[in-house]
Amino acid sequence: MLILLAFIIVFHITSAALLFISTIDNAWWVGDNFSTDVWRMCATNISTCTAITDQFREYQSIQAVQAAMILSTIFCCVAFLVFILQLFRLKQGERFVLTSIIQLLSCLCVMIAASIYTDRHEELHKSSAYRIEVSEGQYGYSFVLAWIAFAFTLISGVMYLVLRKRK
């Protein structure tokens, strides 16, 4: 049982790390001479970054992605704290339902964020506020990590749902 518990904790911490990296790192959309995420666009050849503000087209979509990724990260961290509390407070045989619900909310938020970005990426990168042309790019590793974090949070949410506290 101790090995299973250690695996679940490591899996949850990995999910949180993936969420932090995908939210913070500047690689949702990359090209030869630029990288952009939901916060800023950086030109790699001249080493300048431009914050994404309301002057950009589809700024509301970017704000929705920002909010959903932040919520997802917060929910994942709260779920871990609730799991630790429930680990010591639950009676034997009870399930970690509250932890599962919070983790599944995290899963839902990261899915919403990545789905919005997937759907709106063409419009997001056609803004004239960018200093360089960013429409000719491809999804970066932070975007891929967001989808991997979705899978991890879904799996851990289901694991908490079926997990019972045992001796």
N, C-alpha and C positions, 0 to 999 in steps of 0.2 A: 504494500500500500504506500509505503514511503517513496518508492521509486516512481509510482504513478503520480503522487503528489508533486514530486520534484519535476517530473516531465510537464505537468500542467502549469506549474509556476514558470518554468523556462519558456514554454510555449506562449504564455500570456505576456511575459516580458519581451519576447521577440516580436509579438504583435504590436506592443506599445512602441518599441524601437522603430519598427517599420513605419508606423504612423507618424512618429516624430520626424524621421528622415524625409518621408514623402511630403510632409507639410512644410518643412523648413528649407529643404535643399532646392537649388535653382536649376532644375532639370526636368520640368514637365514637358517642354517643347524645345528641341535643340536643332541647331543647324551647324553649318561649317564655321560660321563666325559669330554665333550668338547662342544664348540659352535663356529661356524664360520660364517662369513659374507663375503661381497665382499672386505673387507679391511684387515682382520686378522683372525687368528685361535687361540682360547684360550683353554687351558687345565684347567678345573675347579679344578681337584684334586691337581695340582701342581702350580696353579695360575700363569702360564706363557702364554704370547701371542706371536705369531709369525706373523709378517707382511707378507702379500701375495705379493711376488715380482716375477720377471721374471724367477726365478728358479723353479716355480711351473708349472706343466703341464696345458695347456689351459689358460695360463695367458692372452692371447689376449681376450678370452671370458669374463674373469673377468673384464678386462679393459673396454670392451664394456658395461657390466652391470653397472660398476661404472659411466661411462660417461653418460649413458642414465638416471640413477637415479639422478645424479647431474643436468642434463639438465631439467629433469622433475620437480625437486624442484624449479629450477630457473624460469622456465616457469610459474609455479603455482604462485610464488610470484610476477612476473611481471604482470601476468593476474590480480591479485588483485589490484595492483597499477593502471593499466590501467582502471580497472572497477571504481575505486574511481575517477580517472580523468574524465572518460566519464560520470560519474554520475553528475558532475557539468558542463561539457562542451557540452554534447549532447542537441539537441533541443528536445522538447516534441514530442513523437511519434516515435523517431528513436530507432533502435535496437543496442544492445551491441555486434556488430559483431566482432570487433577487440578483445575484451575480450574473446569472444567465441572461436575464432581461436587460440589464445594463450593458452587457457585452454585445447582445444582439442589437441594441440601439446604436452602439458604436459601429457595428457592421452596417446597419442601415445608413448611417450618416456618411461613411466612407463610400458606400455604393452610390449614394446620391451625388456626392462631390465628383467622383470619377465619371459618373454618367453624364452629368451636366457638362463637364469639360470635354468629354468625348463628343457629345452632341454639338456643342457650340464652338469647338476649336477653330473651325474655318473663319467664323465671324470674329472671334476673339483676336485673330492674328492679322486682320485686314485693316487695322486702325492706322490712320495717318499720324497718330501721335508717336508711333515707334520711329526711332531715328534711322533704322535700317529695315530692310525688307525681311520679315520673319514668317511670311506665309509659306515659304519653301523650306519646311523643316520636317521633323518627325518626332514622334513621341519619345521622351527621354526616360531614363531609368526611374526617376521619381514618380512618374505616372504609372509605370509598371509596378513599382513598389506599393503604390496605393491600391492597385487591384490585388496584389498578393496579400496586402494587409486586410483587404476585404475577405479573402478566403480564410485567412488565419483567424480573424475575429468571428467569422461565421462558425468555423470548426470549434473554436474554444467556447463560444456561446452554447453550442449544442453539447459539447463535453460537460459543461457545468450543469446543463439541464438534466443529463442522465447520471451525473456523479452523485453518489450518496456518501454521507459521512460515515466512515467505518472506523473501527478500532485499529 
